[in-house]
Amino acid sequence: MIAAIRKELLLRAGELNGQEVQTVYLGGGTPSLLTEAELLGLLEVIRAEVNLAVGAEITLEANPDDLSLELLAVWRQAGINRLSIGVQSFHQADLDWMNRAHSAVEAKRGIEWVQEAGFENYSIDLIYGTPGLSDAAWLENIGQALAFGVPHLSCYALTVEEKTALAHMVKTKRMPDTDPEQQSRQFLILMEELRAAGYEQYEISNFALPGWRSRHNSAYWRGDAYLGVGPGAHSFDGRFRRWNVSNNALYIKALQGDGEFHEQEELTEENRRHEYIMTSLRTAEGLELEYFEEAFGEAAVEGLLSRVEGYRTLVRAEGSERLLVSGGWVRLTDEGRLFADGIAGYLF
């Protein structure tokens, strides 16, 4: 796998055309399983083939059970300057239900080690809306993160994905399905608690103390170009979207034999317009009407504003306010964030 990824990096680095790269994100699988030699080998190719900016944000995803003070020291020495830690919960019952490899003790100890190792810039993932997670237990999870002073949190509602073991267990009644009312309630609790603690909800699922936003994630929501390498990785250059085969064995076989390992599509103007609506509405700043007009024309703005007003009229009849238009921007309210995908679809 490492050899295949290194080869793809060598084959595709030229697509960046020497452009200065501001962020690198090692994630997707579990890169904290890499040996020191494997990690250094990947970073060596990146530094040799890519015009990496001074002070670039270099993030590594890690599971709590992989962490040790020795390994954290190796990562810092290698140039990793940001970590994303898959905590998910500080309650053992939740972790057992999710079949996570780490324990609640390892989750807390891992954060302590990250801090002791000198990583100031790190994020943790938390999941809410799991069957059996009470509001009180969710508040305890949030409180524990706040007690650690975590600078960045990514918080997601549990989703039951098709063709997974969890989906099969829900379908066969061996596990309860998710409760939309519980998930909405716990999302509102999350927003209220983190706002009171001084966090910015700079994207629907992402919260940061001032100055600690993820530069890498923010680039996606701005629609910046990016190069994705590895099985299942996606790339975007502003015009074409490309995605690699997700099967590990097929990916490796293709790279070993110079075969095709990706597909791509050219985005239409409609695709790009829809993507901008969807991603911009997820951010704290919202959708910028001036940019929308520059990119898609005056008629597109008029059509968008007509749909915005139509939607606002529709939900006002139900006593709701989910969209705000102010100062040349369209933004979601807290209630609107509960319906972000549906609102985006309406505005399409």
Secondary structure, 3 states (H helix, E strand, C coil): CHHHHHHHHHHHHHHHCCCCEEEEEECCCCHHHCCHHHHHHHHHHHHHHCCEEEEEEEEEEECHHHCCHHHHHHHHHHCCCEEEEEEECCCHHHHHHCCCCCCHHHHHHHHHHHHHCCCCCEEEEEEECCCCCCHHHHHHHHHHHHHHCCCEEEEEECCCCCCCHHHHHHHCCCCCCCCHHHHHHHHHHHHHHHHHCCCEEEECCEEECCCCCCHHHHHHHHCCCECCCCCCCEEECCCEEEEECCCHHHHHHHHHCCCCCEEEEECCHHHHHHHHHHHHHCECCCEEHHHHHHHHCHHHHHHHHHHHHHHHHHHHCCCCCCEEEECCEEEECHHHHCCHHHHHHHHC
